[in-house]
Amino acid sequence: MAGEPQTTVLVVDDSEAISKALRDVLTVSGYAVRTAPSGERAWQIMETAQIDLIISDLKMSGMSGIQLLKKVKEKHPSLPFIILTGFGDMDSVIEAMRLGVADYLKKPFSINEVLQVTARELQHSKQLLAAPSATVASSEAAALLASGRLPRQYTLSAKDSERLDSVLSELRVQT
């Protein structure tokens, strides 16, 4: 990876222990990591730094993870956003999915799961940037890429569709 810019992950959690654990694991895995103790601080970091993926707690004082997700998706619709939470309720899951959350992980989470989701979402993001949808004319695609906005179009494989159905079914059972 010499010569390639390092991928930057922003970890947003009001728990210092969780932020530190995620920062340490992601750093050892080769990512540059920024941390923020609140949604407000995360938004400030987003204003000045190039962020490739966000991992955010759902429930925080001040700006919640959902509120941060809304702001991020308005300005950077293709930026992968992962929510971690110990409080999974169906309404927040549905709202996060409608807003375009990449994944929703429940605490306690396994480090391997976080690393797998992070790698998968970063790879997916790179693929989107490398090959814009064929339904968008090339001049439109260039304009969208230059502005940082990609069309909201999701193509799920049969496996991903089954996984999504399975996750939703599990969430319905839990609630």
C-alpha positions as CSV (number, residue, x, y, z in Angstrom):
1,M,0.0,0.0,0.0
2,A,3.0,2.3,-0.3
3,G,2.0,5.6,-1.9
4,E,-1.7,5.0,-1.2
5,P,-3.4,7.3,1.3
6,Q,-4.3,5.6,4.5
7,T,-8.0,4.9,5.1
8,T,-9.4,7.0,7.9
9,V,-12.1,5.8,10.3
10,L,-13.9,8.1,12.6
11,V,-15.1,6.5,15.9
12,V,-17.8,8.4,17.7
13,D,-18.7,7.2,21.2
14,D,-19.2,8.9,24.5
15,S,-17.5,5.9,26.3
16,E,-13.8,6.5,26.4
17,A,-13.2,2.8,26.9
18,I,-15.0,1.8,23.7
19,S,-13.4,4.6,21.7
20,K,-10.0,3.5,22.8
21,A,-10.6,-0.2,22.2
22,L,-11.9,0.5,18.7
23,R,-9.1,3.0,18.0
24,D,-6.4,0.5,19.1
25,V,-7.9,-2.5,17.1
26,L,-8.4,-0.4,13.9
27,T,-5.0,1.2,14.2
28,V,-3.3,-2.2,14.5
29,S,-5.3,-3.3,11.4
30,G,-3.8,-0.5,9.4
31,Y,-6.4,2.2,9.5
32,A,-5.9,5.8,10.6
33,V,-8.4,6.5,13.4
34,R,-9.9,9.7,14.7
35,T,-12.1,9.6,17.7
36,A,-14.9,12.0,18.9
37,P,-16.7,11.9,22.3
38,S,-19.9,13.4,20.8
39,G,-21.8,13.8,17.6
40,E,-21.1,17.6,17.7
41,R,-17.3,16.9,17.8
42,A,-17.6,14.3,15.1
43,W,-19.3,16.9,12.9
44,Q,-16.5,19.4,13.5
45,I,-13.9,16.8,12.5
46,M,-15.9,16.0,9.4
47,E,-15.6,19.7,8.4
48,T,-11.8,19.6,8.3
49,A,-10.7,16.0,7.7
50,Q,-11.1,13.4,5.0
51,I,-13.1,10.5,6.6
52,D,-13.6,7.2,4.8
53,L,-16.0,5.5,7.3
54,I,-17.8,6.4,10.5
55,I,-18.5,4.0,13.4
56,S,-20.9,5.8,15.8
57,D,-22.7,5.0,19.0
58,L,-26.5,5.4,18.8
59,K,-27.3,7.0,22.2
60,M,-25.1,9.9,23.2
61,S,-25.8,13.1,25.0
62,G,-26.3,16.0,22.7
63,M,-26.4,14.9,19.1
64,S,-27.4,11.3,18.8
65,G,-26.0,8.8,16.3
66,I,-29.1,9.0,14.2
67,Q,-28.9,12.8,14.1
68,L,-25.2,12.6,13.1
69,L,-26.2,10.0,10.5
70,K,-28.8,12.4,9.0
71,K,-26.3,15.3,8.8
72,V,-23.5,13.1,7.3
73,K,-25.9,11.6,4.7
74,E,-27.1,15.1,3.6
75,K,-23.5,16.2,2.9
76,H,-21.8,12.9,2.1
77,P,-24.4,10.4,1.0
78,S,-22.0,7.7,-0.1
79,L,-19.9,7.7,3.2
80,P,-20.3,4.4,5.0
81,F,-21.8,4.8,8.5
82,I,-21.9,1.9,11.0
83,I,-23.9,2.2,14.2
84,L,-22.9,0.5,17.4
85,T,-25.4,0.3,20.2
86,G,-26.4,-1.4,23.4
87,F,-30.0,-0.1,22.9
88,G,-31.4,-1.7,19.8
89,D,-35.1,-0.8,19.3
90,M,-36.9,-1.5,16.1
91,D,-37.8,2.2,15.4
92,S,-34.1,3.3,15.5
93,V,-33.1,0.3,13.3
94,I,-35.7,1.2,10.7
95,E,-34.9,4.9,10.8
96,A,-31.1,4.1,10.4
97,M,-31.8,1.8,7.5
98,R,-34.0,4.4,5.8
99,L,-31.2,7.0,6.2
100,G,-28.7,4.6,4.6
101,V,-26.7,3.1,7.5
102,A,-24.2,0.6,6.2
103,D,-24.6,-1.7,9.2
104,Y,-26.0,-1.8,12.7
105,L,-24.0,-3.8,15.4
106,K,-25.3,-4.5,18.9
107,K,-23.0,-4.2,21.9
108,P,-21.3,-6.2,23.1
109,F,-19.8,-6.7,19.7
110,S,-16.9,-8.9,18.6
111,I,-13.8,-7.2,17.3
112,N,-13.7,-9.6,14.4
113,E,-17.3,-8.5,13.5
114,V,-16.3,-4.8,13.6
115,L,-13.2,-5.5,11.4
116,Q,-15.2,-7.6,8.9
117,V,-17.9,-5.0,8.6
118,T,-15.4,-2.1,8.3
119,A,-13.4,-3.9,5.6
120,R,-16.6,-4.9,3.7
121,E,-18.0,-1.4,3.8
122,L,-14.8,0.3,2.7
123,Q,-14.5,-2.2,-0.2
124,H,-18.1,-1.5,-1.2
125,S,-17.4,2.2,-1.1
126,K,-14.3,1.9,-3.3
127,Q,-16.3,-0.2,-5.8
128,L,-19.1,2.5,-5.9
129,L,-16.5,5.2,-6.6
130,A,-14.7,3.1,-9.2
131,A,-17.8,2.1,-11.2
132,P,-20.7,4.5,-11.0
133,S,-24.1,2.9,-11.9
134,A,-24.7,2.2,-15.5
135,T,-28.1,4.0,-15.2
136,V,-26.3,7.4,-14.9
137,A,-24.8,9.0,-18.0
138,S,-21.0,9.3,-17.8
139,S,-21.2,13.1,-17.7
140,E,-23.7,13.0,-14.9
141,A,-21.5,10.4,-13.1
142,A,-18.5,12.6,-13.4
143,A,-20.5,15.6,-12.0
144,L,-21.8,13.4,-9.1
145,L,-18.3,12.1,-8.3
146,A,-16.8,15.6,-8.4
147,S,-19.5,16.9,-6.0
148,G,-19.1,13.9,-3.7
149,R,-22.7,12.8,-4.2
150,L,-23.7,9.5,-5.7
151,P,-27.1,8.4,-6.8
152,R,-29.2,6.6,-4.2
153,Q,-29.5,3.3,-5.9
154,Y,-29.0,0.0,-4.1
155,T,-28.5,-3.3,-5.9
156,L,-28.5,-6.3,-3.5
157,S,-27.3,-9.7,-4.4
158,A,-29.6,-12.6,-3.4
159,K,-27.3,-13.4,-0.5
160,D,-27.3,-9.8,0.7
161,S,-31.1,-9.6,0.4
162,E,-31.5,-12.9,2.4
163,R,-29.1,-11.5,5.0
164,L,-31.1,-8.3,5.3
165,D,-34.4,-10.2,5.6
166,S,-32.7,-12.4,8.3
167,V,-31.5,-9.4,10.3
168,L,-34.9,-7.7,10.1
169,S,-36.6,-10.9,11.3
170,E,-34.2,-11.2,14.2
171,L,-34.8,-7.6,15.2
172,R,-38.5,-8.2,15.0
173,V,-38.2,-11.2,17.3
174,Q,-36.0,-9.2,19.8
175,T,-38.6,-6.4,20.0
